[in-house]
Amino acid sequence: AGDVSDEVFSRLNLAVNENRPVVLWIHVGVVWAVTVLTTRTLQAAMRDFVPVRYRWLQRMAFPQCTTVLVEGIPETMCSDLRLHSYFANLFGENAVARSYVVRNTKLLQKKLERLRKAQRALEKARARSEAEGKSGPSAPLVQFRLESVKDIKEEVAAERIRLGRLSHALDPDVCTTTGFVTFKTRLDMRLAAREQLGTDSFALQLQAAPDVNDVLYDSLIQRPSYTQQRLGYLSVFCVFVAFLPAVVFVSTLLSLKSWQQIFPAIHRWRQSMPIVVEMLEGVLATLSLKIMLAFIPAILLKIGRSFQKPVSQSSSQLQLQKTYFAFLVIFVLLVTSFAQGLITTLLYVAQQPAAIVPLLAKSLPLTSRFYVNYVVLGWLSCSCELLRPGPLVMYLSFREFMSEHDARCCAEEDSVLMGTRVARSTFMLVIALVFCSICPVVLLAAAVYFLIERLSHGYLMLSAEPRQGDAGGELFVQALKQVHTGLLIYVLLMIGVLGSNGFEFGLLLVPILFMVSWSLLSLESFLWPCLPLNQVMDLDDRDPPMTDATEVYEQLECREEIVQIVPQIVVSRASLTEAAVAAAAPTVAPPAMPAMPPAAATSTTTTAAATRVGGKAPEETGTASQEAEDLEF
């Protein structure tokens, strides 16, 4: 029975040696038809996307539509006032609405976490006292918790005051080199984002700001260095290298042949029900790969946020989409080509690039059933996503030691990886393209998969999952480019398969490679990232200039209990030499600070410096030059 099923399946498989020239010519025509139809569809999708992107940009709300993210701020400008003055001198006082420099709030975050824990302990103490019949704050435990919450609130307020003073004092331990500048009109923001503001390529880098609620402020506190970025790439490469042995190990554990010696009943099932056992082996082989791939997105996301430090959730998802799609292509689609190991195969292809065509033609067609099983198993995974098992397990775990609201927030955090979802959908389409000629059955399996995915993901995104940051279609554009990559793999595969039956069959498919490459490069000709300048000016004429917004670019922990602080400029004396100030000074100098009496200036400087070092003033050297520099500043 197993041989019969193999024969039925192979009739629809081009892996069987086909010597009839008529059939081979038909396959050449099919490859041309599939490529032309696919590229035209992708180009039409990109043309339809551009108006949708423009409408999204036109509906972008304040303050995102008028805000730029500034990276590489010089040390002499790392305060809200000085950053505001710098851009006001460049674009006019009436052009800038607000400026904000990101603070290093790690200590404040720890205090706020202590406050949240103390408030949860207070709620538990009140519930316990009510259960014991003691109502009100008179219970000793409730009174103790109230005092604890009060003390921590005072610490939080004091820390906010300290951050405010030191941010005005340009303290390098508090002020970071990133910030946000909000303009009053879209045109001023557009002009600022495209200008070169310095001679250093790493200083004053401007880009459009992400959504207010999508910013990852922890990543902005300390931007990644060149070494950190290279360590991130190295970590991803290590994950790639270690993945294949892990898949082989899990596949061995789930193989029925490995358990046959322990459980002899499996041998009897194999003889009595060969078709069922064969189907079960195919599902288990695919399931082992699915299990290992389930852990990869979280690992890649952690590596990206630790080393690359994306500025927003949307940019982290875009980075995850690129990496995860490459992972799927290498370890699912091309995994059968790595029979001699990943590193050995890559070195072999690097030495002989032309060997990739016979390598694909020799390995992929013979394993087409595996990919059909992979797509069919995707039906079950899409259906299981409706249950949201991951957030459910995390919610039930967190609910044991925190409130239901906090447990839900923790469970929903990173519960939806949109980059993973788009990469997986794109990869399923690539599988359907690559094997559409070799094994047409995969088209039917892929059609059912996309139908189930459309229903399940449509319900989840609209009714069940929390709202995600909107990147404005960047994931879609990246997916179109990735489909072109799959189309190139399909053409290379068919050149190898048809070329093995005759040189002329493969030669006729070579021009398709140039056609697909041209289609991929033509996607860059679409001007979709920004609105045309005339539309920007029309929007400014229609909408009044922004004066006040309900949402602002500011760290959440700094928004509560805003304390009015008198600006106090204090810097270390080592940085007050004329050479250091001249080297770090911006092209347009910030406005001069108002003059202060000598006594007031000395008192102010000593007090703020004492606050910065934990209540103790720095050691005085007594030199006249340093005192003169302090007084002059």
Secondary structure, DSSP 8 states (H G I E B T S, - for coil): -HHHHHHHHHTT-TTS----HHHHHHHHHHHHHHHHHHHHHHHHHHHHHHHHHHHHHHT--TTGGGEEEEES--GGG-SHHHHHHHHHHHH-TTTEEEEEEEE--HHHHHHHHHHHHHHHHHHHHHHHHHHTT--STTSHHHHHHHHHHHHHHHHHHHHHHHHHHHHHTT-TTTEEEEEEEEESSHHHHHHHHTS---SSTTSSEEEE---GGGB-HHHHHS---HHHHHHHHHHHHHHHHHHHHHHHHHHHHT-HHHHHTT-THHHHHHHH-HHHHHHHHHHHHHHHHHHHHHHHHHHHHHHIIIII--SBHHHHHHHHHHHHHHHHIIIIISGGG-TT-HHHHHHHHHH-GGGHHHHHHHHSGGGHHHHHHHHHHHHHHHHHHTT-HHHHHHHHHHTTTS-HHHHHHHHHTT---HHHHHHHHHHHHHHHHHTTTT-THHHHHHHHHHHHHHHHHHHIIIIIS------SSHHHHHHHHHHHHHHHHHHHHHHHHHHTT-HHHHHTTHHHHHHHHHHHHHGGGS--SS--HHHHHHHHHHS------SS-S--HHHHTT-----------GGGGSHHHHHHH--SS---------HHHHHHHHHHHHHHHTTS--------HHHHHHHHH-
